[in-house]
Amino acid sequence: QAPSTLHLRIRPRLYFDCVSSTNDIAKRIVSTSQHSVLIVAETQTNGRGRGGNTWFSTKGENLLFSLTLPPNIFHGGSLQPDLITLITGLAVYETLIPIFSHLPNSVRLKWPNDVLIHQKKVCGILVESLYQGNRLKSIIIGIGLNVNQQVFVTDIAERTTSLRCENGGQSLSRITILFDLLQNLFKFIDQLSHSNSNRKEILDSAINAMQILHKPVNFIWKDAHMNGKIIGISDEGKLCIQFLNGNIHILSQNEIHSVNY
Ligand code: BTN
């Protein structure tokens, strides 16, 4: 699809000053149409992250939005939350790469749902599925991207950053970033829905963006500390881990709280 078709594919586009959470609004609005709905807000009173975390963001400085995907967007192909999270992260990553081209290797995708700059989190992604009975009604992609925020509360300042903080204090256009990001995301959606052969290319790009191959990894799984090494990303966007005894485990994001590598 030509980028100019974005305005046809995303309808309606809703803008709010303040909402509880754009993901919650998306759940209520979900249209029955073939279109995606975009909900953008300047601030949230109940911004949510994965695993029950809270998402904090100063008003009017960052990007807070949710995009709904109709269930048939992949023409019958499956809409695995891990894979949707992966292509969304990749879309953010590809949007940031040109901005930080003067700082090679500074931007990194972290499985399952973070984008980092200089090892600090700049973006989080929360993908939720909305069901009506057993039927998938919609996929909701929530994105929080710190764009122009300059001050972070002390307890997260060491782990969190914004594009502006990493860009020598220069502010950036939120609307341009939003447009580029949506364009990149629909590029991946189209690639996935048109041919399965594109999937390998996308997974390779994600592995590259994550810089993860052969990295040691540890995580808590069913109350046990697990150690292994990352050997790839599955077709569904899950993390493939090999334990020291040679066994292989395919890890989905909803099985764990956090993974360190
Ligand atoms: C995470 O890092 O765990 C995911 C954070 C996702 C935050 C975004 S902000 C817009 C959308 N609305 C929410 O309540 N959460 C997502």
Boltz pocket constraint, residues with backbone or C-beta under 6 A from the ligand:
constraints:
  - pocket:
      binder: B
      contacts: [[A, 20], [A, 21], [A, 22], [A, 23], [A, 24], [A, 44], [A, 46], [A, 47], [A, 48], [A, 49], [A, 50], [A, 51], [A, 53], [A, 55], [A, 63], [A, 64], [A, 65], [A, 66], [A, 113], [A, 123], [A, 124], [A, 125], [A, 126], [A, 142], [A, 143], [A, 144], [A, 145]]
      max_distance: 6.0
